[in-house]
Amino acid sequence: MIRKSPARRLAPGPERDRVAAELKAKYEAGASIRALTQETGRSYGGVYRLLTDAGAALRSRGGATQGGSAP
């Protein structure tokens, strides 16, 4: 049986603001949300929420696109 670690919910306040600001800086420097989840041990939704609360301009989804290459 796989046990999940306890939730790491941050209560509103200076600690939450500090974590959100750090995540925002890393995200704006090019880190993906998935990379930030692995680095911090937080869920995708938790990182996403902290980024949006910090006012980060979220990038559109990336990855390979279908279709031919431009000449």
C-alpha positions as CSV (number, residue, x, y, z in Angstrom):
1,M,0.0,0.0,0.0
2,I,1.4,3.4,-1.0
3,R,1.0,6.1,1.6
4,K,0.8,9.7,0.6
5,S,2.7,12.2,2.6
6,P,0.5,14.6,4.6
7,A,-0.8,17.7,2.9
8,R,1.6,20.6,3.0
9,R,-1.0,23.4,3.0
10,L,0.4,26.9,3.6
11,A,-1.8,29.2,5.7
12,P,-2.1,32.7,4.4
13,G,0.7,34.9,5.7
14,P,4.3,35.8,5.2
15,E,5.6,32.3,4.8
16,R,3.1,31.5,2.0
17,D,3.9,34.8,0.3
18,R,7.6,34.0,0.5
19,V,7.1,30.5,-1.0
20,A,4.8,31.9,-3.7
21,A,7.4,34.6,-4.6
22,E,10.2,32.1,-4.9
23,L,8.1,29.8,-7.1
24,K,7.1,32.8,-9.3
25,A,10.7,33.8,-9.8
26,K,11.8,30.3,-10.8
27,Y,8.8,29.9,-13.1
28,E,9.5,33.2,-14.8
29,A,13.1,32.2,-15.2
30,G,11.9,29.2,-17.3
31,A,11.1,26.4,-14.8
32,S,8.0,24.4,-15.6
33,I,5.2,23.8,-13.1
34,R,6.0,20.1,-13.3
35,A,9.7,20.8,-12.4
36,L,8.6,23.0,-9.5
37,T,6.4,20.2,-8.2
38,Q,9.3,17.8,-8.2
39,E,11.6,20.3,-6.6
40,T,9.2,21.3,-3.8
41,G,7.2,18.0,-3.3
42,R,4.0,19.9,-3.7
43,S,1.1,18.9,-6.0
44,Y,0.6,20.4,-9.5
45,G,-2.5,22.2,-8.3
46,G,-0.7,23.6,-5.2
47,V,2.1,25.0,-7.3
48,Y,-0.4,26.3,-9.8
49,R,-2.4,28.1,-7.1
50,L,0.7,29.6,-5.5
51,L,1.8,30.9,-8.9
52,T,-1.6,32.5,-9.7
53,D,-1.9,34.0,-6.3
54,A,1.6,35.5,-6.7
55,G,0.5,37.1,-10.0
56,A,2.6,35.0,-12.3
57,A,1.8,35.2,-16.0
58,L,1.3,31.6,-16.9
59,R,2.7,30.3,-20.2
60,S,0.5,28.4,-22.6
61,R,1.1,24.6,-22.8
62,G,4.2,23.7,-24.7
63,G,5.5,20.6,-26.3
64,A,5.7,19.3,-29.8
65,T,3.0,20.3,-32.2
66,Q,1.6,18.2,-35.0
67,G,2.1,19.1,-38.6
68,G,4.9,19.7,-40.9
69,S,7.9,21.9,-40.3
70,A,8.1,25.3,-42.0
71,P,10.5,25.6,-44.9
